[in-house]
Amino acid sequence: MLVTALFVVRTRDLLAATMLLGAYSLLSAGMFMVLDAVDVAFTEAAVGAGVSTILMLYALVASGRFERTPTRPQWLPLLVVLATGAALVWGTFDLPPVGAPGNPVHQHVAPRYLQQSGAEIGIPNVVTSVLASYRGYDTLGETAVVFTAGLGVWLLIGGLQRRGAAAPVLASAPHANLILRVVSKFLIPVILLFGLYVQFHGELGPGGGFQAGVILASALIVHLQVFGADQTRQIVPESLLRVLAPLGVLLYGGTGVAGLLLGGNYLDYHPLGRTPVGGQHLGILLVELGVALTVSSTMLLLCYLFAARVARR
Amino acid sequence: MSAHAQLLIVLLPLLAAPLAALMRTPDAAWALATAIAWSVLSLALLLLLQVQAEGVLSYAIGGWAAPWGIEYRLDPLGALLQLLLAAVAAAILPWTRQSAARELERARLPGFYAALLLLQAGLLGIVATGDAFNVFVFLEISSLSTYALIAMGRDRRALTAAFRYLILGTLGATFYLIGVGLLYALTGTLNMADLAARLPAVADTRTAHTAVVFVTVGLGLKLAMFPLHAWLPNAYAYAPSAVTALLAATATKVALYVLVRFVWTIFGAEFAFGAIPLAALLGVLAVLGMLIASAVAVRQDEVKRLLAWSSVAQIGYALAGLALASGAGLAAALLHLANHGLMKGALFLALGNIAWRFGNTRLSTLRGLGRAMPWTMAAFVAGGLSLVGVPLTVGFVSKWALLQAALAAGAWWLVGAIALASLLALAYVWRVVEVAYFEASESRDLRCEAPLGLLLPTWLLVLANLWLGIDTRWTLGLAEAAARALAGAGL
């Protein structure tokens, strides 16, 4: 990871830097795996190594591949960065040792999540219990963040393009590339199926709305890259995405309001079902669906917008 | 429903935003946003009364008790801030309809109102929560919507201004997150009250000190503490008028609120000012910011940017109040926070009226405007006097409180800095007044006053400036109650 990071900083070739950043994300995902943070690793692999690399490539196509060489050495920024790094390292000397069972993070809040969530929420994946229920309000906020990002990009570069000349960007000659077309036709249904599996398996194993949303979107992004934006837009029109993205936030928020109207606090899923645990199941199912809706449609919408922007040039 | 008011004040704008984004006609989205803004204002008033009657309010989201779930926690300080945010937005949104219709593309207006609602939800959410990580989530909502809103300015330089803010703002948020992460590693909790209870046991570690530094620097970037203010002048200068007014009146205040919350509620004044020389640091930066930014403001030829630099200076006043590390200083800082929001709201709305008419706010455009737009310019003058700190305006009230706090603490450096910065403020306000009233325009003898839909909200804020400048019991009492709740009986 250190080596890739150093190369990213040193190189003036932004395409290489983007690719290395993707590799860096993949390596971080591996590190998270080693630390047993499977859900985080999953997200990092899907978002960091996947979608964000695609988005950066679009930015490169729109701007240019090589960075200008600075005219003079930039000592002040280097000094600030080094001081910050030194402060961080200095600050970690007193940190509790990684993985020691006596650490405060394992002793205070976490035991209840680990020991009680089975009885209180009734699903095996504790991470999902924390994300969707105990700290479900944070996740609603994160969903709103994703929606805000999509809205922001649309406000800046959306709605300007005319339909038409949107060609595939990364595979510049799609007709010639028979192999890509055939392979992607095989892959896309498998990716979609895997996305659905991750969505609905999130209660049992690693996964959930965020990861599933990104995976579902990536299937369509592959389609967009190989067959061109016009074809993808015929399957999933942009207008549909612009409805689905806010709808996901509303579905998540609305689930909370339902709990409120049935006599609980906001985002309390207990009143939703006949039994408290049943309510938790239903609530988590609904909010995860909302997350997946917003994430997948925002990701695809971003790619549409950038593709159209690049095609206009 | 009043048991849920604490949550609804954030939830209403948060869920109205996707609705607004689904709307097709600008007027429908505007009507929704305005209705929400006024409902939020009534909720803020209700909550303030509730806090005054019952003390600190707590709400367990999801029915999970803190620290396992996320807690909304409202004390007098939070109620005061929410009231400021709600009142300013309720005044600015009616004004926005005509201004935005002229400055922005019609097709983008529903999305624009959605982003405004998200901004408001983000800011209100930061103030409402009692959870350090939840602050970060809502900080992201408000920041992302702010970047997009700034970039919508007509001038293409709005894009670079927004990009610069995006880089610096993201750095700030990341620093904050690193600080919170370190605190979590030390204590195992994210709930603020719980953090405050568990931190003293581990306060004497390098990690805790590093956490304080990272949180302070991160928030310093967001609140435009000198010299971390580089994003602010251009962002304010090139954003659409309504966005500038809303940001100037609210955004940096909320970041400053979070700093106050961390220093007084979580770290505790003894730790922050005793173990770490935070007071000296804040004091030096505050004075430098007050003087340098005021001096730069005097030299600006674009009035919007002039006021932006003045905002950097005004943040210095509030930070100086914090640096006194006393209850009176804290109360003065909080009072200035609220009062400066009112002043800058009124001033930027008056400027927005000029931009609505002429498309820019260069000093040369203002020539002879005292006669051409008498009501708008009168509003500007009233706001400007408040900025200088002339008696009978809110500016005087908070500067007076700050002076008293400085004298009580024997901080003569601050007394001198306030006097000098006020003179500089007089200089930059006078430049505008001179051009508008004493330089005749060659072509513009006609009256070209802004329409009533723009003038009424502007004057609403101006009157609030004057009224709260004369009748100080209310704001002063609130700020003192908030400071007392934070700093204990040391007032």
HADDOCK unambig.tbl for C-alpha pairs under 7 A between the chains (distance, minus, plus):
assign (segid A and resid 87 and name CA) (segid B and resid 210 and name CA) 6.79 0.50 0.50
assign (segid A and resid 91 and name CA) (segid B and resid 206 and name CA) 5.15 0.50 0.50
assign (segid A and resid 91 and name CA) (segid B and resid 207 and name CA) 4.29 0.50 0.50
assign (segid A and resid 91 and name CA) (segid B and resid 210 and name CA) 5.25 0.50 0.50
assign (segid A and resid 92 and name CA) (segid B and resid 207 and name CA) 5.90 0.50 0.50
assign (segid A and resid 94 and name CA) (segid B and resid 205 and name CA) 6.06 0.50 0.50
assign (segid A and resid 94 and name CA) (segid B and resid 206 and name CA) 5.81 0.50 0.50
assign (segid A and resid 94 and name CA) (segid B and resid 207 and name CA) 5.62 0.50 0.50
assign (segid A and resid 95 and name CA) (segid B and resid 186 and name CA) 6.95 0.50 0.50
assign (segid A and resid 95 and name CA) (segid B and resid 207 and name CA) 6.27 0.50 0.50
assign (segid A and resid 104 and name CA) (segid B and resid 185 and name CA) 6.76 0.50 0.50
assign (segid A and resid 104 and name CA) (segid B and resid 186 and name CA) 6.21 0.50 0.50
assign (segid A and resid 104 and name CA) (segid B and resid 187 and name CA) 5.32 0.50 0.50
assign (segid A and resid 104 and name CA) (segid B and resid 188 and name CA) 4.70 0.50 0.50
assign (segid A and resid 105 and name CA) (segid B and resid 184 and name CA) 6.98 0.50 0.50
assign (segid A and resid 105 and name CA) (segid B and resid 185 and name CA) 5.95 0.50 0.50
assign (segid A and resid 105 and name CA) (segid B and resid 187 and name CA) 6.66 0.50 0.50
assign (segid A and resid 105 and name CA) (segid B and resid 188 and name CA) 3.82 0.50 0.50
assign (segid A and resid 108 and name CA) (segid B and resid 188 and name CA) 5.63 0.50 0.50
assign (segid A and resid 109 and name CA) (segid B and resid 67 and name CA) 6.88 0.50 0.50
assign (segid A and resid 109 and name CA) (segid B and resid 68 and name CA) 6.11 0.50 0.50
assign (segid A and resid 109 and name CA) (segid B and resid 188 and name CA) 6.45 0.50 0.50
assign (segid A and resid 109 and name CA) (segid B and resid 189 and name CA) 6.42 0.50 0.50
assign (segid A and resid 133 and name CA) (segid B and resid 62 and name CA) 6.79 0.50 0.50
assign (segid A and resid 134 and name CA) (segid B and resid 62 and name CA) 6.83 0.50 0.50
assign (segid A and resid 134 and name CA) (segid B and resid 64 and name CA) 6.26 0.50 0.50
assign (segid A and resid 134 and name CA) (segid B and resid 68 and name CA) 6.38 0.50 0.50
assign (segid A and resid 134 and name CA) (segid B and resid 69 and name CA) 4.86 0.50 0.50
assign (segid A and resid 135 and name CA) (segid B and resid 69 and name CA) 5.47 0.50 0.50
assign (segid A and resid 135 and name CA) (segid B and resid 70 and name CA) 6.02 0.50 0.50
assign (segid A and resid 138 and name CA) (segid B and resid 134 and name CA) 5.92 0.50 0.50
assign (segid A and resid 138 and name CA) (segid B and resid 137 and name CA) 6.53 0.50 0.50
assign (segid A and resid 141 and name CA) (segid B and resid 137 and name CA) 5.89 0.50 0.50
assign (segid A and resid 141 and name CA) (segid B and resid 138 and name CA) 6.57 0.50 0.50
assign (segid A and resid 142 and name CA) (segid B and resid 137 and name CA) 6.35 0.50 0.50
assign (segid A and resid 144 and name CA) (segid B and resid 141 and name CA) 6.88 0.50 0.50
assign (segid A and resid 145 and name CA) (segid B and resid 140 and name CA) 6.56 0.50 0.50
assign (segid A and resid 145 and name CA) (segid B and resid 141 and name CA) 5.13 0.50 0.50
assign (segid A and resid 148 and name CA) (segid B and resid 141 and name CA) 6.74 0.50 0.50
assign (segid A and resid 148 and name CA) (segid B and resid 144 and name CA) 6.49 0.50 0.50
assign (segid A and resid 148 and name CA) (segid B and resid 145 and name CA) 6.16 0.50 0.50
assign (segid A and resid 149 and name CA) (segid B and resid 144 and name CA) 6.37 0.50 0.50
assign (segid A and resid 151 and name CA) (segid B and resid 111 and name CA) 6.86 0.50 0.50
assign (segid A and resid 152 and name CA) (segid B and resid 145 and name CA) 6.50 0.50 0.50
assign (segid A and resid 152 and name CA) (segid B and resid 148 and name CA) 4.83 0.50 0.50
assign (segid A and resid 155 and name CA) (segid B and resid 108 and name CA) 6.28 0.50 0.50
assign (segid A and resid 155 and name CA) (segid B and resid 111 and name CA) 6.63 0.50 0.50
assign (segid A and resid 156 and name CA) (segid B and resid 152 and name CA) 6.71 0.50 0.50
assign (segid A and resid 243 and name CA) (segid B and resid 22 and name CA) 6.35 0.50 0.50
assign (segid A and resid 246 and name CA) (segid B and resid 18 and name CA) 4.59 0.50 0.50
assign (segid A and resid 250 and name CA) (segid B and resid 15 and name CA) 6.39 0.50 0.50
assign (segid A and resid 250 and name CA) (segid B and resid 18 and name CA) 6.89 0.50 0.50
assign (segid A and resid 253 and name CA) (segid B and resid 15 and name CA) 6.74 0.50 0.50
assign (segid A and resid 265 and name CA) (segid B and resid 61 and name CA) 6.12 0.50 0.50
assign (segid A and resid 265 and name CA) (segid B and resid 62 and name CA) 5.75 0.50 0.50
assign (segid A and resid 265 and name CA) (segid B and resid 63 and name CA) 5.43 0.50 0.50
assign (segid A and resid 266 and name CA) (segid B and resid 61 and name CA) 5.56 0.50 0.50
assign (segid A and resid 266 and name CA) (segid B and resid 62 and name CA) 5.45 0.50 0.50
assign (segid A and resid 267 and name CA) (segid B and resid 61 and name CA) 6.30 0.50 0.50
assign (segid A and resid 267 and name CA) (segid B and resid 62 and name CA) 4.28 0.50 0.50
assign (segid A and resid 268 and name CA) (segid B and resid 62 and name CA) 3.81 0.50 0.50
assign (segid A and resid 268 and name CA) (segid B and resid 63 and name CA) 5.27 0.50 0.50
